[in-house]
């Protein structure tokens, strides 16, 4: 049985949703044009994943098997709606920037996958650790993409110019193809690194 530390770190390394499991690609590619948007999406996913894992684990022995998946979707949709309302009220600019990708968290493979594969089989405590690890791994991945694309595509970080007046932005990184290019390069680098380190 894995320790709590291993349970937490697997979501950052071995089971990283973006660089290892290749999940949640739609928001990963769409919202990482800026660091702030990437962080906002990552934190939103952590909140939904944490709350839904807790509830799914709490009701795992009560929900009949025949309606398990619909019940999980309803639980996830409830927390997505709460996150959406909170963003709309307290971070309207971020809410506008993330747009349709906030409600689409409901069908994010990461959230439903953790509910089905982990939370329904484990205690609330272990489900919390799993959610935090997977959520942090996802957030770090999005943030890395966001930083690279914003720095080289706009010459700024969190909206603040850092590259100087002589810098020529790589405009392609600020648009959709830049997301594919950046993700492809990072996937290649991480696959090479994991292979060298013997990480399966």
RAHUSUL-V770192 format. One record per pair of residues at least 12 apart in sequence whose C-alpha atoms are under 8 Angstrom apart, sorted by the first residue. I is the first residue (numbers start at 0). GAP is how many residues later the second one is. Records with the same first field share a line. If there is no record, write none. Layout:
# RAHUSUL-V770192
I = GAP / GAP
This chain:
# RAHUSUL-V770192
3 = 122 / 125
6 = 119 / 122 / 123 / 126
7 = 121 / 122 / 124 / 125 / 126
8 = 124
9 = 123 / 124
10 = 119 / 122 / 123 / 124 / 125 / 126 / 127
11 = 121 / 122 / 124 / 125 / 126
12 = 124
13 = 185 / 186
14 = 119
15 = 118 / 121 / 122
16 = 93 / 117 / 120 / 121
17 = 120 / 123
18 = 122 / 167 / 168 / 171
22 = 86 / 87
23 = 84 / 85 / 86
26 = 14 / 74
27 = 114
28 = 147 / 150 / 151 / 154
29 = 146 / 149
30 = 67 / 115
31 = 110 / 111 / 113 / 114 / 117 / 147
32 = 113 / 116 / 117 / 140 / 141 / 142 / 146
33 = 112 / 113 / 115 / 116 / 123 / 124 / 125
34 = 108 / 109 / 110 / 111 / 112 / 115 / 122 / 123
35 = 110 / 122
36 = 57 / 60 / 61 / 109
37 = 101 / 104 / 105 / 107 / 108
38 = 100 / 103 / 104
39 = 54
40 = 57 / 61 / 98
41 = 93 / 94 / 96 / 97 / 98 / 100 / 101
42 = 92 / 96
43 = 39 / 58
44 = 60 / 66 / 90
45 = 85 / 86 / 89 / 90 / 93
46 = 36
47 = 28 / 31 / 32 / 35 / 63
48 = 27 / 62 / 82 / 83 / 86
49 = 77 / 78 / 81 / 82 / 85
50 = 28
51 = 20 / 23 / 24 / 27 / 59 / 63
52 = 61 / 62 / 66 / 71 / 74 / 75 / 78
53 = 65 / 70 / 73 / 74
54 = 20
55 = 16 / 19 / 59 / 63 / 64
56 = 58 / 62 / 63 / 64 / 65 / 66 / 67 / 70
57 = 65 / 66
59 = 59 / 60 / 61
68 = 47
71 = 40 / 43
72 = 33 / 34 / 39
75 = 30 / 35 / 36
76 = 29
79 = 22 / 23 / 25 / 26
80 = 22
83 = 18 / 19
113 = 17
117 = 12
144 = 34 / 37 / 38
147 = 34
148 = 24 / 25 / 29 / 30 / 33
149 = 23 / 24
150 = 12
151 = 17 / 18 / 21
152 = 16 / 17 / 18 / 19 / 20 / 21
153 = 15 / 16 / 17 / 20
154 = 12 / 13 / 14
